Amino acid sequence: MKVAIIGGGTMGEALAKAFSTIEGVEVAVAEVSLERRVRLQEQGIETYASGKEAIRGADVVIIAVKPRDVKAALDDLKELVKDKLIISVAAGVKIRYLESIIPEGRFIRTMPNIAAAVRAAITTITPSGKVSEEDVKLAQSLFNSLGSTILVEEALIDAVTGLSGSGPAYIFLAIEALAEGGVKMGIPFDKALQLASWVAFGAAKMVIDSKQDPSTLRRKVTTPAGTTIEGLLKLEEAGVRAAFIKAVEAASKRAYEISNELSG
Ligand SMILES: NC(=O)c1ccc[n+]([C@@H]2O[C@H](COP(=O)([O-])OP(=O)(O)OC[C@H]3O[C@@H](n4cnc5c(N)ncnc54)[C@H](OP(=O)(O)O)[C@@H]3O)[C@@H](O)[C@H]2O)c1
């Protein structure tokens, strides 16, 4: 199976690298910038200067250009993608907008996050009415190579953007703050950062692998009259839980505004 990726920037490159690891998948990238094409070629990725060349013989076309460039990219390929599954990763670009450019297009809207670069992204998958179950399975198998996938309805995508799209930044901040706590207590910053980042990684892995909810896991490490309950009390007093909830709420509202500016 051949997958053509239109746009070989940060996301396009991460997608190309991950998809190339799937057996039986051939990847071609269309990228306008020569510098980026060279960078991709150096990593063994087949590249083309134009989308029309890259999609020749492709079964799936991934739209990985900036949201403002989606219309031009699709207009250019309009006549050649009618028999292909088209998957957009463009943030804020609605299925309705994609279908206004190619009404007969078989579109799937996805929302990966920056952790695609280390193949630890969670990607949401939202099929349009024209795609088959097989198309959805295909999209899942492609994006599972970046980490994991979940199906969501389109009405939830702004909230997804506020949670998993912007979420890595919240966790970077939490890691940084934890490391500074270590520094306050005398640990050199590089060691404190190593400790804090493994804490975040390990805690996330425990939630994912054990399938237990975080409050159950938290109770397991909270010894009566021990150290952890002292730390947790300070976090609750500072309103950290409410701050995370409000962060997701505010980012989701902003995602809604941006999406409406972009694609009505
Ligand atoms: N980066 C992330 O973490 C992330 C997360 C979720 C979703 N996304 C989505 O992924 C998409 C790409 O984001 P990005 O960060 O990878 O952007 P990017 O680094 O700007 O990459 C897009 C690339 O596509 C090129 N391009 C534009 N039109 C083209 C065309 N018609 N044919 C071939 N190449 C074309 C651009 O060239 P020029 O710069 O010369 O125009 C640029 O090199 C966006 O829609 C974004 O919303 C990104």
The ligand as an SDF file (V2000), in Angstrom:
LIG
                    3D

 48 52  0  0  0  0  0  0  0  0999 V2000
    3.3480   20.1170   14.5700 N   0  0  0  0  0  0  0  0  0  0  0  0
    2.4810   19.5160   15.3830 C   0  0  0  0  0  0  0  0  0  0  0  0
    2.7710   19.1170   16.5000 O   0  0  0  0  0  0  0  0  0  0  0  0
    1.0540   19.2780   14.9200 C   0  0  0  0  0  0  0  0  0  0  0  0
    0.1360   18.6540   15.7950 C   0  0  0  0  0  0  0  0  0  0  0  0
   -1.1710   18.4050   15.3200 C   0  0  0  0  0  0  0  0  0  0  0  0
   -1.5300   18.7850   14.0570 C   0  0  0  0  0  0  0  0  0  0  0  0
   -0.6190   19.4110   13.2620 N   0  0  0  0  0  0  0  0  0  0  0  0
   -1.0380   19.8430   11.9350 C   0  0  0  0  0  0  0  0  0  0  0  0
   -0.1350   19.3460   10.9700 O   0  0  0  0  0  0  0  0  0  0  0  0
   -0.0920   20.2440    9.8690 C   0  0  0  0  0  0  0  0  0  0  0  0
    1.3530   20.5290    9.5470 C   0  0  0  0  0  0  0  0  0  0  0  0
    1.9520   21.1600   10.6730 O   0  0  0  0  0  0  0  0  0  0  0  0
    3.5270   21.3230   10.7490 P   0  0  0  0  0  0  0  0  0  0  0  0
    3.8250   21.8120   12.1100 O   0  0  0  0  0  0  0  0  0  0  0  0
    4.1770   20.0830   10.2390 O   0  0  0  0  0  0  0  0  0  0  0  0
    3.7280   22.5080    9.6780 O   0  0  0  0  0  0  0  0  0  0  0  0
    5.0290   22.8390    8.8270 P   0  0  0  0  0  0  0  0  0  0  0  0
    6.2390   22.4560    9.5950 O   0  0  0  0  0  0  0  0  0  0  0  0
    4.8520   24.2460    8.3400 O   0  0  0  0  0  0  0  0  0  0  0  0
    4.9310   21.8360    7.5760 O   0  0  0  0  0  0  0  0  0  0  0  0
    4.1150   22.0250    6.4600 C   0  0  0  0  0  0  0  0  0  0  0  0
    5.0190   21.9230    5.2240 C   0  0  0  0  0  0  0  0  0  0  0  0
    4.2060   21.7720    4.0620 O   0  0  0  0  0  0  0  0  0  0  0  0
    4.7580   22.5820    3.0120 C   0  0  0  0  0  0  0  0  0  0  0  0
    3.6920   22.8170    2.0240 N   0  0  0  0  0  0  0  0  0  0  0  0
    2.7340   23.7750    2.0160 C   0  0  0  0  0  0  0  0  0  0  0  0
    1.9010   23.5930    0.9690 N   0  0  0  0  0  0  0  0  0  0  0  0
    2.3410   22.4880    0.2950 C   0  0  0  0  0  0  0  0  0  0  0  0
    1.8880   21.7690   -0.8620 C   0  0  0  0  0  0  0  0  0  0  0  0
    0.7970   22.1630   -1.5260 N   0  0  0  0  0  0  0  0  0  0  0  0
    2.5750   20.6880   -1.2660 N   0  0  0  0  0  0  0  0  0  0  0  0
    3.6740   20.2860   -0.5780 C   0  0  0  0  0  0  0  0  0  0  0  0
    4.1610   20.9060    0.5210 N   0  0  0  0  0  0  0  0  0  0  0  0
    3.4820   21.9820    0.9600 C   0  0  0  0  0  0  0  0  0  0  0  0
    5.2190   23.8060    3.7600 C   0  0  0  0  0  0  0  0  0  0  0  0
    6.1160   24.5710    2.9900 O   0  0  0  0  0  0  0  0  0  0  0  0
    6.1740   26.1800    3.2640 P   0  0  0  0  0  0  0  0  0  0  0  0
    6.5270   26.3410    4.6960 O   0  0  0  0  0  0  0  0  0  0  0  0
    7.2280   26.6340    2.3160 O   0  0  0  0  0  0  0  0  0  0  0  0
    4.7980   26.6930    2.9680 O   0  0  0  0  0  0  0  0  0  0  0  0
    5.8740   23.1810    4.9830 C   0  0  0  0  0  0  0  0  0  0  0  0
    7.2030   22.7830    4.7180 O   0  0  0  0  0  0  0  0  0  0  0  0
   -0.8460   21.5000   10.2860 C   0  0  0  0  0  0  0  0  0  0  0  0
   -2.0920   21.5770    9.6430 O   0  0  0  0  0  0  0  0  0  0  0  0
   -1.0250   21.3490   11.7770 C   0  0  0  0  0  0  0  0  0  0  0  0
   -2.2470   21.9180   12.2270 O   0  0  0  0  0  0  0  0  0  0  0  0
    0.6680   19.6610   13.6520 C   0  0  0  0  0  0  0  0  0  0  0  0
  1  2  1  0
  2  3  2  0
  2  4  1  0
  4  5  1  0
  4 48  2  0
  5  6  2  0
  6  7  1  0
  7  8  2  0
  8  9  1  0
  8 48  1  0
  9 10  1  0
  9 46  1  0
 10 11  1  0
 11 12  1  0
 11 44  1  0
 12 13  1  0
 13 14  1  0
 14 15  2  0
 14 16  1  0
 14 17  1  0
 17 18  1  0
 18 19  2  0
 18 20  1  0
 18 21  1  0
 21 22  1  0
 22 23  1  0
 23 24  1  0
 23 42  1  0
 24 25  1  0
 25 26  1  0
 25 36  1  0
 26 27  1  0
 26 35  1  0
 27 28  2  0
 28 29  1  0
 29 30  1  0
 29 35  2  0
 30 31  1  0
 30 32  2  0
 32 33  1  0
 33 34  2  0
 34 35  1  0
 36 37  1  0
 36 42  1  0
 37 38  1  0
 38 39  2  0
 38 40  1  0
 38 41  1  0
 42 43  1  0
 44 45  1  0
 44 46  1  0
 46 47  1  0
M  CHG  2   8   1  16  -1
M  END
$$$$
